[in-house]
Every structure is written in C-alpha cells, then in structure tokens.
C-alpha cells in the first residue's frame, strides 16, 4: 500500500509539531520546577518571596543571554500553537452551544490578560521613570506589592506572562471563532 506524498507530508508535520510540543512542555515543566525549588529555598531562608523574580534573575545558558522568563513566555506560546495545529479541527466539531461557552470564557481571559498586560507595563514604565529621575536604573528588580504585600510580583515576569496569556487567549478565541469549512462533495 503506497501513501501519497500529501499523507507522508502530513505525517511528518504532525511528528514535528508533536516533537516541538513535547520540547515546550518539558521546558515549561523544567523552568517551573527550577523556579519553585529556588523560591521555596528563598522563602525558607528569608520568609519572603517575589513571584517570578528567580526567572528574571536567571540568565541561561550563560550570563548575558536570555532570561528564563523569556524562555517560559516563548515556549508557552509556541506550545499552545502546536496544540492548536494538532487538535484545532476537533474544536470545530463540538456543539455550537458548548463552543459559545468556551468562546466567552476565552474572550474573558483575553480581556483580563489585556488589562493585566497594560496595567503591568504602565506600572513598570512608571517605576522605571521614577527610579531614573532618582539616578537609579534597576529594570529587572522592580516588583509590585499587589495584590498581596507579603508576596509581591516581579513586573518583568508579570508583564511577559500576561503578554503570553493575551496572545494565547486571543489566538484561542480566533481559532474557535473561525467559520467551519464546508466539505465540497463532487457529484
């Protein structure tokens, strides 16, 4: 039994997407595990932790190269894209009522992500400007003691991850909102 070149190409593409997805999943899990390990150690030592700070302060693989938070943002978005390419057609076959509920949830997440991205970016920019006026330049160590002063968020981390959430949710909404392609039947 011979397979057409289209079937072979589709199989190769699927294997490639699966490989990239698994790479992204392992990278996300590794980065998260590392951050949890270091953050727990910091909390046990100091009684305080800044969410995301370890990912912003860790450059990988060598000093002067990208930070772990950047890698986490990228593999999150790329992993999501692979998932949608692998299973996007299945979403089109779900009942319209369920699809509508999912679209509303994803739209709400997109709106919240947009707000959080803009909020974090504006706060970060304002605090950078305030520090610059004082002659201080500490871009990566600025954090926001909100919503809980005991666990502030690093603004680089919050901004990059809210941007990733915005991209993912907007893409998810787009994928679910695309009209179904009608199969053309030859008669």
C-alpha positions, 0 to 999 in steps of 0.5 A, a space after each residue: 500500500 503506497 501513501 501519497 506524498 500529501 499523507 507522508 507530508 502530513 505525517 511528518 508535520 504532525 511528528 514535528 509539531 508533536 516533537 516541538 510540543 513535547 520540547 515546550 512542555 518539558 521546558 515549561 515543566 523544567 523552568 517551573 520546577 527550577 523556579 519553585 525549588 529556588 523560591 521555596 529555598 528563598 522563602 525558607 531562608 528569608 520568609 519572603 518571596 517575589 513571584 517570578 523574580 528567580 526567572 528574571 534573575 536567571 540568565 541561561 545558558 550563560 550570563 548575558 543571554 536570555 532570561 528564563 522568563 523569556 524562555 517560559 513566555 516563548 515556549 508557552 506560546 509556541 506550545 499552545 500553537 502546536 496544540 492548536 495545529 494538532 487538535 484545532 479541527 476537533 474544536 470545530 466539531 463540538 456543539 455550537 452551544 458548548 463552543 459559545 461557552 468556551 468562546 466567552 470564557 476565552 474572550 474573558 481571559 483575553 480581556 483580563 490578560 489585556 488589562 493585566 498586560 497594560 496595567 503591568 507595563 504602565 506600572 513598570 514604565 512608571 517605576 522605571 521613570 521614577 527610579 531614573 529621575 532618582 539616578 537609579 536604573 534597576 529594570 529587572 528588580 522592580 516588583 509590585 506589592 499587589 495584590 498581596 504585600 507579603 508576596 509581591 510580583 516581579 513586573 518583568 515576569 508579570 508583564 511577559 506572562 500576561 503578554 503570553 496569556 493575551 496572545 494565547 487567549 486571543 489566538 484561542 478565541 480566533 481559532 474557535 471563532 473561525 467559520 467551519 469549512 464546508 466539505 465540497 462533495 463532487 457529484 
